[in-house]
């Protein structure tokens, strides 16, 4: 754990220092020799323990890619620092598999990933659509797709790296530590802003090293974990601290999508707890509407209090971030109606030919006449800020239905895993958190697009890989316990 903490602090220091040095005009090559000893030590540690490589990749995902230097660029394709550690992790896993002469991929992993792999393959096929209709944008779409595939591949490598309970604990603690560290950086940013009177009002938003929406995401996940941990029979006094950190992060980011995802995932988690009690189950149909209403009221009050200007602008449809997202959503639906079957292809919606077209923007201006011209996309294109609208516009109804089927199949596998982990298992809390963390992300993506390499997509595939790993370890634990019991009886 000491080595893990040292690597984490070193990674954050490098990321933070890099951003500051680049801002002053210092190039990455000037201080690259200083990182060579750290890189050599990290390489040795990763080759010995592959989970350390997975933690390094995870740590880099907690930094906005725009804040890190790019090691190499080949047109639309780029190599980042996280890619280097992903390659080292792959090498470490390859050595481990070769020495053991077996691949540790569980049946639970296959049940979780196979449906999603089919959907990812369909996304790749949509690139043909981009090549035919948007040839100038093809390389960008291809680079984005490869980044998404690499992010999914990280979930497989993480699953292989989590070989025992110790590695699961290392991953779990590293995730919580990175969340808290991100909030600390944002808090420091807020304090510095208040000192120089740049952030005297409570309405200011802070991002730390992530960005405001991503900071809200990790903060909401921290709140979710604290609530899940509170119900653990082996809980420690740390959960109130995690809860407070999460609430602080939500306040600093003031992200509406994160607040909605937090309230929604907590409401569904509460409802799932009622199913385990036969007495409470009788009143579940009465409690569910109350919980849903409470979730909506709490989310509305929080958003209207933290971001009153945007909230008023949405009510009047005159200004603000919420109205801008409403315009983007309407544009995405219009793109879907014009290309209903196959869509425009992966990442094709964010081009000037599609969302920036004169016909579409004329329609938007007629629909939202109170908004100024900068709310539209004649000068610059934008991505569709909603994953589900993005799927409709870029993959069409066929791709969206395939996503729904893959999601339902994966959800069925997740529910089966949770039902097979008994109360009191050492993996109970981790499994519940990973499962409801995935649900959190699905709600959060209602106001955010899907990209590969971002913290949200990295966490999604990480949770899937870790959930499959703890399911396998629980199955082995029960098998060992059964064998021990049978030997004792003999």
N, C-alpha and C positions, 0 to 999 in steps of 0.2 A: 504494500500500500504506500510505503514511502517512495518507492520508485515511481509508482503511478502518480502520486501527488506532484513529484518533481517534474515529470513529463508534462502534466497538465499545466502547471504554472509556467514552465518554460515555453510551451506552445502559446499560451495567452500573452506572455511577455513579447515573444517574437511577433505575433500578429499585431499587437498594439503598437509596438515599437516600429514595425514596418510601415504602418499607416502614417505615423508621425513623421518618419524619415522621408517617405515619399512625398508628403505634403511640403516639406522644406526643400525638395529638389534633389535629395540624395538618392542615388540609384541603388537597386538591389544588389548589384555586383560589388559595390564598395564594401558592404559588410558581410558578404557571403562567406569569406574565410573564417569569420568569427563563429559561424554556425556549423562548420565542419566537425569539430569535436562533439557537439551535441548530436549531429546527424549520425556520427559513428556509434555513439552510445545507444541512440534510439534504434539503429539498425540491429545491433547485437541483441538488445532486449526483445525486439519484435521477433527475431529469428528463434529465440529461446521460448518465448511465450507469445503465440500469435494474437492472443486477445489484446495485447498492448498495441499491436498495429491497428486493430479495430477501434480501440479507444482513440488513437491518434487521428484516424479518419473522422471519427465522430467529433473530436475536438475542433478540427478545421471546419466542419459544417456549422459550428456555432459562431463562425465569423462570416460576415457578409462577403461574398466573393469579390465585390468591388473594392473592399478594403485590403485585399491581399494581392501581392504581385503575381503576375502570370509568368511562368517559367519559360514558356515557348508558345508561339502562335503560328499556325499554318492556315492562313485564310480565316475561315469561320471556326476552325478547330483550335483548341487551346489545351495546354497542359498546366494544371494547377499544383500547388503544394500537396493538396489532399490526394491528387492522383499518384504522386510519388509514393506516399504511404500506402495507398491501395495496392500499388504494384508490389511493394515490399511485403504486405500482408498476403497477397496471392503467392509470392515466392515462399513465404514461411509455411503457409497451409500446404503448398505442394510438397515441400520437404517433409512435413509431418505425415501427410498421406502416404508418401513414398516409403518412409521408414516403417510405418505401421502396416503398410500394404492393404489398406482398406479406407474407404471413404465414409466418413461419419455424417451421413445425411439421413435423417429420420423419416419415417413414414408420415409423421405429423407435418414435417416441412413440405413434403410433396403435396399433401392435401391442401395446404394453405397457399402454395405458390403456383401449382399447375394451372388453376383457372386464371390467375393474374398473368401468367406467362402467355396464355392464349390471347388475352387482351393486349398485352404488349406487342405480340406478333402482329395483331391487326393494326396497331398504331404504325408499325413499320411498313405494312402494306399501303397505308394511306400516303406514304411518301411518293408513291407512283402518281397519285393524284396531284401532288405538289409539283412533281417534275413535268407533268403534262400541261398544267394550267398556270403555274407560277415558277417557271424555270429559274428566274433570277433569285428566287428565295430558297431553292432546293438545298443548297449546301448548309444554310442556316438551320433549316428544318432537320436535316440529317445530323448535324452536330448536336442539336437539342435532343434528338431521339437517342443518339449514342450516349449522351450524358445521362438520360433517364435509365437506359439499360445498365450502365455502369453502377448507378445508384441501386438498382434492383439486385445486381450481382453482389454488391456489398452485403445485402441481407443474407445471401448464401454463405459468404465467407465468415460473417459474424456467427452464423449458426454453427459452422464447423469449428470455430474458435472457442465457443462456449462448451467446453468438454466436461466440466464438473461444477459443483456448487460454488467453488471459490471463484471461478472465472465469471459466473453469473453475478455474484456479489460485486466483483470488480467492475463489470459493465454497469450494473445498477447504480453503484455509488458514483462512478464517473459521470453518468448522466445527471444525477441529482446535483453533483458538484458543479458541472458546467452550467446548469440552469441557475444555480445560486450565484455563480461568478458573473454570469451575464447580467443579472439584476443588480449586483454590486457595481459593475461598471456603469450601468445606466443611472444608478443612484448617485455615483460620483459625478457623472456628467450633469445631473440635475443640480447637485450642490454647487458645482463650479458655475453653472448658469445663473443660479440665484445670487451667487457672490458678485458676479459682474453685471447683475440686473438684466440679463437676457431672458430670464425665465421667472419673472416676478409673479406671474399669474399661475393659478393652479390648472389652467387650461392647456399649458404647454405639454408637448409630447416628447419623449426621449426614446432613443433607440439603442444606445450602447454600441456593441459591435455587430448587432444583428439587423437592425431595422425595426420600426415600431411594431409592425404586425407580427414579425417573428419573435420579438421580445414578449409580446402579449401571449403568443402561442406557448413558449416555454414556461411562462409564468402561470398560465392556466393549467398546464400539465403538472406543475408543482403543487397547485391547489388540489387537483384531482388525486395526486399520489398521497398527499397528507390526509385526505378524507378516507381513502382506501386503507391507509396504514393505521388510522385511528381505530378501525374496527378489528385490527389484528390482535389476537390474544397475546402475542409476544411484542406488542408495540413498545417503543421507547419514548422518552420525553422529547425526542427530536421532531415529532410530527407537528407540534404547534409552531416551531420555528420555521419549518418548511411552508406551512400554511401562511404565516405572516410574510415570508419572502415572496410567495406567489401573489398575494394580494397587493403587496407593494409594487411588484412588477406590472400587474394589471393597471394599477393607478398611474404608473409612469408612462406606460405605452398608450393607455386609453384606446385600446383596439376594440372596436365593436364586435368584430368577428371572434376575437378571443374570449370576450365576456359572454357572448352567445354560446360558444362551444363549451365554456366552463359550466355555465348554468345547465345547458342541455345534457352534457355527459353526467353531471352530478344527479340530475333528475332521473335519468334512465338508470343510473347505478342504484339510486334509492329504490326505484321500482323493482329492479332485479332482486334486491335484498328481500323485498316483501314476498317474492315467490318461494323463498325457502322456508316460510313459516305458514303452516296450514291455517292458523287462526287469522293472520293478517291477509292471507290470500282471499278470504271471503270479502274483504272490504277493498280489494285492490281496484276494482272497477270504479269505486267511488273516489279513491285517492288519486288515481291517475289524472283525471281532469283537473283536480286541485293542484297537483304537482306541475302540470303543464301550464296552467294559468299563472302559478307562482313564478315559474321560470320566465315566462314572457314579461310579467310585471317587473321582476327584479332586473332583467336585462334592459327593459325600457327605461326604468328609473336610473340605472347606472349610466347608460349611454347619454340620456338627456342631462344628467348632472355633470358628467365629465366632459361632454362635448356639446354644450348648449347651442353654439352657433351652427354646427352641422345639423343638429336635430331640427332647429327652427327652419333652416334652409330646405330640409327634406319635406317638412310639412307644407311649406309655401312653394316648393319646387322652384327655388330662385338661385340658390348657391350652396356651396359646401361639398365636402368629399362624398357624402352619401348620395347627393343628387348626381354627382359625376359617375358614381358606380351604377346608378339607375339608368343613366344614358348608355353606359357601356353594356349593361344587361339587355336593354332594348335593342341595341345594335347587334348583339350576339344572336338574339332571337330572330331578327330580320335576316341575318346571314343564314341561319338554319332554315328559315322558310324558303329562301332562294336556292339552297342546296340541301334538300331534306334527306336524301337517301345516303349519300357518301360524304357530305360535308365538303370542305375546301382543302382538307389534308392537314397533317400535324403542323402546328404553328403557322398555318397559312392565314388565319383570321387576323393576325396582327400586322398585316402588310398594308401598304398604301393602296394596293390594287383592290383590297377587300374592305377593310374597315375604314380606309381613307378615301374610298371612291366618292365621287361627287354626288352620285345618285343617292347613296345611303345617307350621306351627310345632309343633303337637302331634305330628305325625309325626317331626319333627326331634328333639324332646325325648325321644321314645321310642327313637329310634335312637342318640342320644348322651346317655345318661343320666348320665354322669359329669360333664358340663359344666354350669357355672352358667348362670343365666337370661340373663346379659348376652351370651352367645354366640349368642343367637337374636334374632329380629327382630320381636317383638311390640310393642316400644316405638319402634323406628326401623328403616326399611328400608335396604337396601344394594344396590349394583350387584353383578352376578355377576362375580367377580374372575377371569374366564377368558374370553378373546375367543371361543373355540370353543364353550364352554358357553353363552355369551351369544348366539351366533348360533343355536344349537339352541333355546334357550328363547324368543328373541324373533322369530326368522324361520322356525322350524320346519325340518323336514327338506328342504322345497323350497328355502328360502333357503340352508341349509347346503350342499346339493349344488350349487347355483349358485355359491356361494363356492369350493367345491373345483374346479369346472370353470374358473372364472375364474382361480384360482390356478395350475392346471396350464397353462392357455393362456399366462398371463404368464410362468411359469417356462420354458416352451418358447421364448418370445421372448428371455428373458434369456440362456439357454444359446446361442441362435443369435448374439446380440450378442457374447458372450464368445468364441465360436469364430471370429468375423470380425475380432477385434482381434489382430493378430499379436504374437508375443514381440518385445520391444524397442520397441513403439509408445509414444509419449509419453503415451498414454491407457490403457496396460495396467493400471497399478496402480489408477488411479481407477475403472476399469470393474470390476475384480475386487472392490475394496472395496465399491462400491455394491451389487453383486450379493450378496455374502456379508453385507453389512450388512442387506439385506432378509431374508435367511435368519435372521440374528441376531434381528431383530424378530419374525419368525414364531415362533421358539422362546420369546422373552421374553413374548409375548402369551399363553402358556399359563397365566400366573398374574396377568394384568392385563386389564381390559376395554378396549374400543375407544371412544374419544371423539375428537371433532374438536378441533383447536386445541392439543392437548397436544404435548409435544416428540416423543413417539414417532410419532404420526400425521403430524406435520409432516415429520419425518425420512423416514418411509416414502415419502411422495409426492415429497419432495425427491430422494431417491435414485433413484426411477423417472424423474423429469424429467431429472436430471443424467446418468443412464445413457443415456437416449435421446439427450441432447445430445452426449456423447462418442462415441457410435456414429455419429452424423451427421458429426461433425468428423473422425473417423477415415476414414469413407468419402470425404469431400471431400479429405482429405490424400492418400489413395491415388490418387484420380482426378487430382489435381494432379501427383503424382509420375509417374503413367503418362503424362500429357500432356507433361511436361517431358522424360521419357525418349524419347518418340516424336519430339519436336521436335529433340532432340539427334541422334538417329539420322538424321533427315531432313537 
